[in-house]
Amino acid sequence: MNIFKMKSLYLAAFLLFSQCSFAQNDRGKIDFETYNPPSSLVVPEHVTGRAKFPFIDVHNHQNNMPSQNLGNLLSEMDKLNMKIMVNLSGRSGDYLASAVKNVRQTNAKRLIVFTNISFSGIGEASWTETAVKQIEADVKAGAQGLKIFKSLGFSVKDSKGNLVPVDDPRLEAVWEKCGQLGIPVLIHTADPKQFWDEPNAQNERWLELITQPGRNRSASDGYSWEELIKQQHNLIRKHPRTNFIIAHFGWFANNLEYLGKLLDSYPNMNVEFGAIIAELGRQPRMAKKFFDKYQDRILFGKDSWVPSEYSTYFRVLETEDEYFPYHKKYHAYWKMYGIGLSDQVLKKVYYKNAIRLIPGIDKSQFPD
């Protein structure tokens, strides 16, 4: 056998060995999302699709309320023991008036509509006055609060093309008017801090950023995460006579000690836990202490209207179950634990705090 044939034989053998090795390595790997084996842990389970007490969801979105069949919506709410839903997507003007009309024709006690601001034309001489008058008109038409979306600070620009910060002075009259009218402002500012961090293996939200790439942020997008959060806290501090409900625990559900300091500093600041229940479910002892201490400042919020997902919220809040899954792996790859709140705290979180902050709620629908 000549040298050339020997080299060819050795090369073929090497390639065959390599292919076998690669195949074995591939078989030894598994996709992170695919690996989700059932737990062999045997512990008590208390899975429920219905809340222990009637509750008010202060963070929901119904995008077609003027023409929607609200009877069907109420039927779905009944299954959950949701007594009242707050629709934060009320818009304003004629649309809001039509939504309120549909609500009153169906069941005025159980559906609440918040108004929204149109930032179009902000910076023009009459914008602030017009915005304030629209809020007054919307409240007169039946709106019971104001919702500010995260576009403020992200994408809202004034008439000169400048990005509008959350604490822009041109909005101060809006916050003051809400205080005068006695309606709360539910405000969503920024996103989780990890959306601004490098999307790599050191980022807890990496899986979410891979599956939802549009959520990736950077300083080049405008304000940094720290700047946006500071802007939100500035407006809370500057308007102590206005009650603010901060969406998503203000993105500090992973740092409850710091969130507690904020609540201590701002008596007009309240929080709701829409879309962050997974953060609470991985720190049950810390979360329970937080809920016990700030039981008068926390409201029930879910955000997206997916009835099957409410079970996770009830289980975290009401039970002491151990090691159970969250309903979206890209939100939380960890397991959950129940906080086991007392009835006293549950009633405040489920409905009493909302009744105190949102005007016009019929208390007769709820227990003591």
N, C-alpha and C positions, 0 to 999 in steps of 0.2 A: 504494500500500500504506500503510495507516494505521500509526500508531506501535505500536498493540497487536499487530498481526500481525507487525511487524518484531521486536518484543521476543520474541514467541513463537518466531519462526524462529531468532533468536540463541540462545535458551535451549535449543531442541532440538539445535542444532549443538553447543553447549557440552556437553550431556549425552552426545551421541554420542561426542565427542572424549574425554570423561572416561572413558566405559565402555571405549573402545579402550585408553586409557592404563592403566587398572586391569587390564585383561585382559593387557596386555603385562607389567605388573609382576608379576602372579600367575604368568605363565609364566616369569618370571625368578627365581622363588623355588622352593626345594626343601626338603622336610622333612629335618631333620638325620639322622634314622634311615634315611630312604630313600636318601640319598646315600652309597653304599658301593661305588664303582667298583672293579673288579679292578685290582690294581697292575700297571703295565707294567715294574716293576723285575725284572731278570733276575739272580738270585743263587742260590747253592746252597740247596737245601731238604732238610731231614731230618725229615720228619713221621713219627712213630711212635706207635702205640697201645699199645706195650709198653715197660715200663721196662728199662733196661740191666741192672739188678740187681734181685733180689727185694726188695720193700720192705714196710714196715709203715705203714699209714695210721692214725695215732693220733687222727684226728678224723673220725668217721663216725657216721651215725645210721641205725639199723634199728629201726623202731618197733613191730614185731610179732614179735620174736625167739622168744618161747615157742612159737608155732605156725607160724612161717615155714618154708618149704622151704629149708633152709640149703644143701642140695646144689646148687640152682640158683644161689645166691649165690656159692658157691665156684667154680662154673664160670665165672661172670663175672669173678671175681677172678683166675682163672688166665689169662684172656686178657690182663689188664693186667700180669701178673707180680707181682700183689699177694699176698705170702705170708701176711700177717696183717692183719686188720681189727680195729680197736678200736671197739666200739659204745658210744658215750657215753650212750646213752639206755637204760640198764639198769634205771632206777627202783630199787626196793629190795624187801626182804621176799619174799613169795611169787612176785611177778612176776619178780624177778631170779633166784630159785632155779629157776623154770621155764625161763627163758632159758638159764641155765647148763646145765641138764639137757639141753636140746635141742642145745646146742653140744657137750657131751660125747658125745652119741649120734651126732653127725655127724662132727666132727673137732675135738677139744679143742685141738689145736696151732695152729689157724689163726684162731680167733675169740676175742676177748677182750671181756669185759663190764665196764664201769665202773658203780659204784653212784651214785645221786643222793640228795640230802637232801630230805626233806619239811619245809618251813618252817612248815607249819601248826601254830599254837599256840606259836610262838616268843615268849618273854616269860613264859610260864607257868613255875612253879617247877621242874618236872621236865623241861622241854624239852631242855636241853643234855645231861643225863645220858641221856635216851632216844635222842637223835640219835647220841651216841657209841656206845652199845650196839648200835644198828642198824647202824652202820658195821662194828663188830666182827663182827656176825652175818653181814653181807653178804660181808665178806672171807672168813670161814670157809666161806660157801656157794660161793665161787669168784670174787667180784669182785676185780679186780686194780688198781683205781684209783678215784678219786672225780672226778666231773664236776660243776662248778658252772655253772649257766646264767646268762645275763645278767639274768634276773629279779631276782637279788640286786643291790640298788642301784637297780633300775628300779621294780619293782612289789611286791616282798615287804614285807609289813607285819606288825608284831608284834601281840600280843593286845590292845594298846591302840589299834591303828590307826595307829601311827607307821611311817614308811618305815624299813626296816632297811638301814644302810650296809654296804658290802662288808667293812669292817674292824670290824664290831660286836663288842664284847668277849664277847658271849654265844656267839660262834662260835669263840673261841680254842681251846677244848678239842677242837673238831673238827679243826682244823689240826694240833694237837699229836698227836692220836691217829693221824692219817695218817702223820706222821713216825715214830711208834713202830711202826706196822704195816709201814713200809717201802713204802707205796704213794704214787704221785704224785697231785697235785691238778691236774687240767686245768681252768682257770678262764677263762670268757669274761666280760669286764666291758666295758660301754658298747658303742658303735658307732663308725663313723668320725666324726672331729671335724666333718666337713662337714655331718653330719645336724643339728647344732645351729646351723649358720650360716644366714644368710638364703638361701632357695632362689631364687636369681636367676642371671643370666648370669655372675656372678663366682664362682660356686660350681662346682667341678669335678664335683660329684655332682648337679647340677641335673637332668640327664636322669633319673637314678635316682630322685630325689625326685618328679619329675613322674609317672613310670611306676609308682612304688611309694610313694604319698603317706603310707602308714602309717609310713614310716621317718623322717619329719620329726620332729625333737625340738626342745625349747626348755627354758629354765631353769624354766619354770612346771611342767614335767613332774616336777620333783623336784630331784635333784642335777645340777649342771652337768657337762659332760664332764670338765673339769679336776678337779672334786671326785671323780668316780668313779675316774678314773685314779690319783689320789693315794691313795684308799682301798685300791685294789688293791696299790699299791706298799708301803703301810703294813703290810699283812698278810704280804707277802713278807719284809720287813725284820724283823718281829717274830717270825717263825718260821723261823729259819735251818736247823733240822734237818729241815724238810719241803721236799721237792722240788716246785716249781710248774712246770707247763707252761702258758705264757700263750698263749691262743688268738689267732689272727689277728695274730701279731707284736705284740700289745698295742696295735694301731692306730698303730704307729710305723714301718711299712714305708716310709712316705714321708719318714722322717727317721732313716736308719740310723745316722748319727753319734750321735744322742741315744740310740737304742736300745742302741748299743754301750756307752755310759756306764752305762746301767742294768744291763746284763749284767756290767760291771766291778764295779759296786757290790753286786750281789746274786748270790753264787756259786750259790745254790739256785734261780735263775731260769733257765728254758729257754723257748724259743719254738717255735711251729709256724705254718706259713704258709697255713692254710686260708683260701680266698676272697680272698687278697691277692697272689696270684702276679702279677697285672697290675702292681702297684706295683714289683715286682722286675724285671719284664720291660722296663720303660721306663728303667731305670738299670743296664744290665748291668755296666759297669765298677765302679761303686760297690757293687753287689750282690755281685759276685765277691770283692772285697776283704773285704766283710763276712762272707761265707760262709767264706772262707779263715781269717780271724781267729777267728771264733766257731764253727768247724766242730764242736766238741764240745757245742754248746748248741742246735742247730737240729734239729727233727724234721719229717718229712713229715706234712702234714695237708691234707685236701681240703675237708671239711665235707659238702656235699650229695652224695648218691650218684647221680651221673650219669656212668656209665662213659665216655661219649664225650668228656667234658671233661678227662679225665686227660691226654690227648695234649698239651694246652697246657702242663701242668706238666712233662712229660718234655722237651718241646722247649725250654722256658726253662732248665731245669736242666742238660740234657745236651749241648745243641748250641750252636753260635755262629751260628745262623741270624739273618737280619736282616729287619726290617720285615714281621712277620706279624701277623695279627689275633688279638685275644682272642675268646673264645667268647661273651661277652655284651657288647654295645656299651654298654648302660646302666651297666655296671661300669667299662668302660674304652673310651673313644673313640679312644685312641691306639694306635699299633702297638707290637709287642713285639720284643725282641731276646734271643737266647740268652745265658746266662751262661757256659756251657761249663765246668762244674765238673770238677775232676780226679776220677779214680776213687776216690782216697783220701777226698775230701770227700763224694762221692756215697754211698759205702758208709756213712759215719757218718750222713748225713742220712736215707738210705733205711732203715737198720735198726740200726746199732750203737748210736746214742744211745738209741733206744727200748728196746733190750735192756738197756742200763745202768739205765734209769729205771723200767721196768715189770717187776715181779717175775714169775717163772714162765714166761718165754718160752723155748721150746726153740731153742737156738742152732744145733742141727744142721741146721736148715732153710736156713741162710745160708752164704755163702762165708766165707773167713777174716775 
